[in-house]
Amino acid sequence: MPQARAPLYPWGCIWATVPDMGKIVTAPAMLQQRFRGSKTMMGLLPVGQNMVTLFWSLPSAALEPGLPIDVEAWRAEALTLWPEMAGLIEHAAWAGNFARATYRQVTLPRWNDGPVLFIGDAAHGTSPQLGQGANLGLLDAQVLSAVLAASDDLAAALALFGRYSLEG
Ligand SMILES: Cc1cc2nc3c(=O)[nH]c(=O)nc-3n(C[C@H](O)[C@H](O)[C@H](O)COP(=O)(O)OP(=O)(O)OC[C@H]3O[C@@H](n4cnc5c(N)ncnc54)[C@H](O)[C@@H]3O)c2cc1C
């Protein structure tokens, strides 16, 4: 869509999925994060089958393809930040199999182009750190269902959708 904006966030992360032998994250079944200031963050997300996805924030510039990840330096820093998670950190460092993720903030001037409607991340992608993207997508679906039920005129329904969604 013309005037769509999707600037890269200055921060992204590395990811690794590891087994949770001690059920330290999978038993409470909750996302856990630990921060030091605003520049160091590690997260642990239970993803089923006794596995945990570990993520570690890094500046996007450090995540360029081809730039090496210093796993040993990461291991030492992660152990200092969150020593209780040593088992997961050591496993991730040993496997050394990190994926890289960068994120964009997506904004559109309007959410439909004629009969084509953008919802979810396609309309308003946010940082996963906010933990709200799926919720926003579900709200879009709920509003869309309501405006379609309220009118037989597709153009009017989509205009109404845009008004509700952009004005809250
Ligand atoms: C690491 C991470 C953590 C997150 N944590 C949270 C959280 O805690 N809470 C929360 O609310 N949200 C979270 N989110 C955000 C959430 O996952 C997204 O906002 C949500 O999945 C968006 O849903 P969607 O249906 O709009 O898009 P998607 O889930 O991306 O679905 C789009 C689908 O379209 C398919 N597709 C793409 N191109 C084509 C094509 N050309 N043809 C056919 N199919 C295609 C894709 O394969 C995909 O299945 C997180 C995201 C990430 C990456």
The ligand as an SDF file (V2000), in Angstrom:
LIG
                    3D

 53 58  0  0  0  0  0  0  0  0999 V2000
    9.1160  -13.9450   19.0090 C   0  0  0  0  0  0  0  0  0  0  0  0
    7.7080  -13.4930   19.0250 C   0  0  0  0  0  0  0  0  0  0  0  0
    7.0250  -13.4410   20.2320 C   0  0  0  0  0  0  0  0  0  0  0  0
    5.7090  -12.9710   20.2640 C   0  0  0  0  0  0  0  0  0  0  0  0
    5.0550  -12.9470   21.4560 N   0  0  0  0  0  0  0  0  0  0  0  0
    3.7770  -12.5190   21.5010 C   0  0  0  0  0  0  0  0  0  0  0  0
    3.0560  -12.5200   22.7320 C   0  0  0  0  0  0  0  0  0  0  0  0
    3.5670  -12.8820   23.7810 O   0  0  0  0  0  0  0  0  0  0  0  0
    1.7610  -12.0720   22.7130 N   0  0  0  0  0  0  0  0  0  0  0  0
    1.1580  -11.6340   21.5540 C   0  0  0  0  0  0  0  0  0  0  0  0
   -0.0240  -11.2450   21.5990 O   0  0  0  0  0  0  0  0  0  0  0  0
    1.8230  -11.6350   20.3900 N   0  0  0  0  0  0  0  0  0  0  0  0
    3.1160  -12.0680   20.3250 C   0  0  0  0  0  0  0  0  0  0  0  0
    3.7950  -12.0780   19.1450 N   0  0  0  0  0  0  0  0  0  0  0  0
    3.1740  -11.5080   17.9600 C   0  0  0  0  0  0  0  0  0  0  0  0
    2.2330  -12.4850   17.2820 C   0  0  0  0  0  0  0  0  0  0  0  0
    2.9000  -13.7210   17.0120 O   0  0  0  0  0  0  0  0  0  0  0  0
    1.7770  -11.8340   15.9650 C   0  0  0  0  0  0  0  0  0  0  0  0
    1.3250  -10.5180   16.2150 O   0  0  0  0  0  0  0  0  0  0  0  0
    0.6380  -12.6490   15.3550 C   0  0  0  0  0  0  0  0  0  0  0  0
    1.0910  -13.9590   15.0470 O   0  0  0  0  0  0  0  0  0  0  0  0
    0.1440  -11.9610   14.0860 C   0  0  0  0  0  0  0  0  0  0  0  0
   -0.8410  -12.7730   13.5180 O   0  0  0  0  0  0  0  0  0  0  0  0
   -1.1870  -12.6430   11.9970 P   0  0  0  0  0  0  0  0  0  0  0  0
   -2.2550  -13.6650   11.7610 O   0  0  0  0  0  0  0  0  0  0  0  0
   -1.4650  -11.2110   11.6760 O   0  0  0  0  0  0  0  0  0  0  0  0
    0.1500  -12.9930   11.2000 O   0  0  0  0  0  0  0  0  0  0  0  0
    0.9710  -14.3570   11.1740 P   0  0  0  0  0  0  0  0  0  0  0  0
    0.8090  -15.1220   12.4610 O   0  0  0  0  0  0  0  0  0  0  0  0
    2.3530  -13.9800   10.7360 O   0  0  0  0  0  0  0  0  0  0  0  0
    0.2530  -15.1970   10.0310 O   0  0  0  0  0  0  0  0  0  0  0  0
    0.4440  -14.9040    8.6720 C   0  0  0  0  0  0  0  0  0  0  0  0
    0.3710  -16.2200    7.9230 C   0  0  0  0  0  0  0  0  0  0  0  0
    0.3670  -15.9450    6.5120 O   0  0  0  0  0  0  0  0  0  0  0  0
    1.2110  -16.8720    5.8690 C   0  0  0  0  0  0  0  0  0  0  0  0
    1.6530  -16.2740    4.6030 N   0  0  0  0  0  0  0  0  0  0  0  0
    2.5670  -15.3030    4.4030 C   0  0  0  0  0  0  0  0  0  0  0  0
    2.6880  -15.0270    3.0880 N   0  0  0  0  0  0  0  0  0  0  0  0
    1.7950  -15.8120    2.4610 C   0  0  0  0  0  0  0  0  0  0  0  0
    1.4220  -15.9610    1.0860 C   0  0  0  0  0  0  0  0  0  0  0  0
    1.9860  -15.2440    0.1260 N   0  0  0  0  0  0  0  0  0  0  0  0
    0.4870  -16.8920    0.8020 N   0  0  0  0  0  0  0  0  0  0  0  0
   -0.1260  -17.6160    1.7810 C   0  0  0  0  0  0  0  0  0  0  0  0
    0.1980  -17.4990    3.0870 N   0  0  0  0  0  0  0  0  0  0  0  0
    1.1400  -16.6190    3.4170 C   0  0  0  0  0  0  0  0  0  0  0  0
    2.3500  -17.1010    6.8640 C   0  0  0  0  0  0  0  0  0  0  0  0
    3.0130  -18.3220    6.6190 O   0  0  0  0  0  0  0  0  0  0  0  0
    1.5740  -17.1230    8.1810 C   0  0  0  0  0  0  0  0  0  0  0  0
    1.1060  -18.4120    8.5060 O   0  0  0  0  0  0  0  0  0  0  0  0
    5.1020  -12.5540   19.0740 C   0  0  0  0  0  0  0  0  0  0  0  0
    5.7880  -12.6250   17.8490 C   0  0  0  0  0  0  0  0  0  0  0  0
    7.0830  -13.0860   17.8230 C   0  0  0  0  0  0  0  0  0  0  0  0
    7.8340  -13.1760   16.5050 C   0  0  0  0  0  0  0  0  0  0  0  0
  1  2  1  0
  2  3  1  0
  2 52  2  0
  3  4  2  0
  4  5  1  0
  4 50  1  0
  5  6  2  0
  6  7  1  0
  6 13  1  0
  7  8  2  0
  7  9  1  0
  9 10  1  0
 10 11  2  0
 10 12  1  0
 12 13  2  0
 13 14  1  0
 14 15  1  0
 14 50  1  0
 15 16  1  0
 16 17  1  0
 16 18  1  0
 18 19  1  0
 18 20  1  0
 20 21  1  0
 20 22  1  0
 22 23  1  0
 23 24  1  0
 24 25  2  0
 24 26  1  0
 24 27  1  0
 27 28  1  0
 28 29  2  0
 28 30  1  0
 28 31  1  0
 31 32  1  0
 32 33  1  0
 33 34  1  0
 33 48  1  0
 34 35  1  0
 35 36  1  0
 35 46  1  0
 36 37  1  0
 36 45  1  0
 37 38  2  0
 38 39  1  0
 39 40  1  0
 39 45  2  0
 40 41  1  0
 40 42  2  0
 42 43  1  0
 43 44  2  0
 44 45  1  0
 46 47  1  0
 46 48  1  0
 48 49  1  0
 50 51  2  0
 51 52  1  0
 52 53  1  0
M  END
$$$$
